[in-house]
Amino acid sequence: MASEGSDGTGGADGAGTGATGAHELPVAVKILVAGGFGAGKTTLVGSVSEIAPLSTEEVMTEASMGVDDTGGVEAKTTTTVALDFGRITVSERVVLYLFGTPGQGRFWFMWDELASGALGAVVVADTRRLESCFPAVDFFERRGVPFAVAVNQFDGAHRYTAQEVREAVDVDPHVPVVLGDARERESGKEVLLSLVEHVIRRRSPALSG
């Protein structure tokens, strides 16, 4: 074992716990995953997470009848009541921490707390009930949080182009709109990559190339 230097840094050359590249902790980047009820947020977090995702899904009961809008997703039997959490390592220097938000209106009060410190967000859109993603889009636009729209293409649902979805949701031309399947890891990674590139372009225009 190397002897500790007199200054307590782990050696005379300061290599022990000093600011060397090999010992730097990766940068933690917080990303929110939002959208309407039943759009596929929990599925997206679970498909891309490299760890077993933390989920607060609970079985829906009669107490939610008349409160939660289940139109178009009547077969859904569980719902997120707090948050979903997952992690994906982009590189040795960057780790993304994913926080999935509840989709029902009665839990929207949690969004402000979850959005604190977020670098960006993914809005999951379900084309069977596209209007359900509007509150999330409005939320991030009002707060100036960069976001990307992930169009979750459900089996049997009508397929729209990215441009058609962009026009329907009415987002700016620079906002990424990515078509995919929340169940597929590569599809989720494509959305996250598009978001990270979008954030870089917004924060460092000179480096966007």
Secondary structure, DSSP 8 states (H G I E B T S, - for coil): -----TTSSSSTTS-SSSS-GGG---EEEEEEEEESTTSSHHHHHHHH-SS--EEEEEE--GGGTTTS--TT-TT--EEEEEEEEEEEE-SSSEEEEEEE---SGGGGGGHHHHHTT-SEEEEEEEGGGGGGGHHHHHHHHHHT--EEEEEE--TTS----HHHHHHHHT--TTS-EEEE-TT-HHHHHHHHHHHHHHHHHHH-GGG--
